[in-house]
């Protein structure tokens, strides 16, 4: 049900935005979203399935989730900053600043480790509810933005805000329902083993 509702909301919002923006603006919007979609697997560093397995096999004191987030976050920012520097020196994008903000926000997907922590405990109902709420809120803002005269840059910033909000709320949710696994700590030796 969640996938169908997500697909319906996304399709409605995407069609609404495509009718609102000019052809060239919508093309740029789709380009930025596609580029981000291509980058997302690189930000995970292959830790997603490993996290699900490790959470069940390791004592809570080693805080698998926290250590995985502490590995993913710096690497996410390194990837983002590398792309931003390449973009600054070698390309000429029209909406460069907004694209850079979007890339930095995507680096925060390091907190998606909480999603896989919930999967390990078969508690994805929390994640599903959270994702639907964030998607609905983001969709409402985008549709309202059409009536308020948003520009392409505003829509890109809403997408960036969507990444920030969903990852921040995932972390808070995990700290609430699985605090023993979400202790903030960093063990360099354990991270090397990940």
C-alpha positions as CSV (number, residue, x, y, z in Angstrom):
1,X,0.0,0.0,0.0
2,X,2.8,2.4,0.9
3,X,4.4,2.0,-2.6
4,X,1.1,2.7,-4.3
5,X,0.4,5.8,-2.2
6,X,4.0,7.0,-2.7
7,X,3.8,6.5,-6.4
8,X,0.4,8.3,-6.7
9,X,1.7,11.3,-4.7
10,X,4.9,11.5,-6.6
11,X,3.2,11.2,-10.0
12,X,0.7,13.9,-9.1
13,X,3.3,16.3,-7.9
14,X,5.7,15.5,-10.8
15,X,3.0,16.1,-13.4
16,X,1.9,19.3,-11.6
17,X,5.4,20.6,-11.6
18,X,6.0,19.6,-15.2
19,X,2.9,21.6,-16.2
20,X,4.0,24.6,-14.2
21,X,7.7,24.9,-15.1
22,X,8.9,25.8,-18.6
23,X,10.3,23.0,-20.8
24,X,13.9,24.0,-20.1
25,X,13.3,24.5,-16.4
26,X,11.6,21.1,-16.1
27,X,14.4,19.5,-18.0
28,X,16.9,21.0,-15.6
29,X,14.8,19.9,-12.6
30,X,14.6,16.3,-13.9
31,X,18.3,16.4,-14.7
32,X,19.2,17.4,-11.1
33,X,16.9,14.7,-9.6
34,X,18.3,12.0,-12.0
35,X,21.9,13.0,-11.1
36,X,21.1,12.7,-7.4
37,X,19.4,9.4,-8.0
38,X,22.6,8.1,-9.6
39,X,24.7,9.3,-6.7
40,X,22.6,7.8,-3.9
41,X,24.1,4.3,-4.1
42,X,27.6,5.7,-3.8
43,X,26.6,7.5,-0.5
44,X,25.6,4.2,1.0
45,X,29.1,2.7,0.7
46,X,27.5,-0.8,0.6
47,X,26.7,-0.7,4.3
48,X,22.9,-1.1,4.1
49,X,22.6,-4.9,4.1
50,X,25.6,-5.2,6.4
51,X,23.9,-2.9,9.0
52,X,20.8,-5.2,9.0
53,X,22.9,-8.2,9.7
54,X,25.3,-6.5,12.2
55,X,22.6,-5.0,14.3
56,X,21.3,-8.4,15.2
57,X,24.7,-10.0,15.8
58,X,26.5,-7.3,17.8
59,X,26.0,-6.1,21.4
60,X,24.2,-2.8,21.6
61,X,27.2,-1.2,23.4
62,X,29.1,-1.3,20.1
63,X,26.3,0.9,18.5
64,X,26.4,-0.4,15.0
65,X,24.0,2.3,13.8
66,X,26.0,5.2,15.2
67,X,29.3,3.9,13.9
68,X,27.9,3.2,10.4
69,X,26.4,6.7,10.3
70,X,29.8,8.1,11.4
71,X,31.4,6.3,8.5
72,X,28.8,7.3,5.9
73,X,28.5,11.0,6.8
74,X,32.1,12.0,6.3
75,X,32.3,10.0,3.0
76,X,29.0,11.5,1.9
77,X,30.4,15.0,2.4
78,X,33.6,14.1,0.7
79,X,31.8,12.9,-2.3
80,X,29.5,16.0,-2.3
81,X,32.3,18.4,-1.9
82,X,34.3,16.7,-4.7
83,X,31.4,17.0,-7.1
84,X,30.8,20.6,-6.1
85,X,34.5,21.5,-6.7
86,X,34.4,19.7,-10.1
87,X,31.2,21.6,-10.9
88,X,32.6,25.0,-9.9
89,X,35.8,24.6,-11.9
90,X,34.7,22.6,-15.0
91,X,31.0,23.1,-15.7
92,X,28.5,25.9,-15.9
93,X,25.2,25.0,-14.4
94,X,22.5,27.7,-14.3
95,X,21.3,26.8,-10.8
96,X,24.7,25.9,-9.3
97,X,24.1,27.1,-5.7
98,X,20.8,25.2,-5.3
99,X,22.4,22.1,-6.8
100,X,25.3,22.3,-4.3
101,X,22.8,22.7,-1.4
102,X,21.0,19.6,-2.7
103,X,24.2,17.6,-2.9
104,X,25.2,18.6,0.6
105,X,21.7,17.6,1.9
106,X,22.0,14.2,0.2
107,X,25.3,13.6,2.1
108,X,23.0,13.5,5.1
109,X,21.6,10.2,3.8
110,X,24.2,8.7,6.2
111,X,21.3,8.7,8.7
112,X,19.4,6.2,6.6
113,X,21.3,3.6,8.5
114,X,18.4,3.9,11.0
115,X,16.1,2.7,8.2
116,X,18.1,-0.5,8.0
117,X,18.2,-0.8,11.8
118,X,14.4,-0.8,11.8
119,X,14.4,-3.5,9.1
120,X,16.6,-5.6,11.3
121,X,14.0,-5.5,14.1
122,X,11.1,-5.8,11.6
123,X,9.8,-2.5,12.6
124,X,9.5,-0.8,9.2
125,X,6.0,0.4,9.9
126,X,7.6,3.4,11.6
127,X,9.8,4.1,8.6
128,X,6.9,3.7,6.2
129,X,4.7,6.1,8.1
130,X,7.6,8.6,8.4
131,X,8.4,8.4,4.7
132,X,4.7,8.9,3.7
133,X,4.3,11.9,6.0
134,X,7.5,13.5,4.6
135,X,6.5,12.8,1.0
136,X,3.0,14.1,1.6
137,X,4.3,17.3,3.3
138,X,6.9,17.8,0.5
139,X,4.2,17.2,-2.1
140,X,1.9,19.7,-0.4
141,X,4.6,22.3,-0.3
142,X,5.4,21.8,-4.0
143,X,1.8,22.0,-5.1
144,X,1.3,25.1,-2.9
145,X,4.5,26.5,-4.4
146,X,2.9,26.3,-7.8
147,X,0.1,28.6,-6.6
148,X,2.7,30.8,-4.8
149,X,4.9,31.3,-7.8
150,X,7.9,29.1,-6.8
151,X,10.8,29.1,-9.2
152,X,12.9,26.0,-10.1
153,X,15.4,27.0,-7.3
154,X,12.6,26.8,-4.8
155,X,11.6,23.4,-5.9
156,X,15.2,22.2,-5.6
157,X,15.4,23.6,-2.1
158,X,12.2,21.7,-1.1
159,X,13.8,18.5,-2.4
160,X,16.9,19.3,-0.3
161,X,14.6,19.9,2.7
162,X,12.9,16.6,2.2
163,X,16.2,14.8,2.5
164,X,17.1,16.7,5.6
165,X,13.8,16.2,7.3
166,X,13.4,12.5,6.5
167,X,16.9,11.6,7.7
168,X,16.7,13.8,10.8
169,X,13.4,12.2,11.7
170,X,14.7,8.7,11.0
171,X,17.5,9.3,13.6
172,X,15.0,10.7,16.2
173,X,12.6,7.8,15.6
174,X,15.4,5.3,16.0
175,X,16.7,6.9,19.2
176,X,13.1,6.8,20.6
177,X,12.4,3.1,19.7
178,X,15.8,1.6,19.9
179,X,17.9,3.9,22.1
180,X,20.3,1.1,23.1
181,X,21.3,0.7,19.5
182,X,21.5,4.4,18.7
183,X,24.0,5.6,21.3
184,X,26.2,8.2,19.7
185,X,29.7,6.8,19.8
186,X,32.6,6.2,17.4
187,X,34.9,3.2,17.6
188,X,37.5,3.4,14.9
189,X,38.5,-0.3,15.2
190,X,34.9,-1.4,14.8
191,X,34.4,1.0,11.8
192,X,37.4,-0.5,10.1
193,X,35.7,-3.9,10.4
194,X,32.6,-2.6,8.8
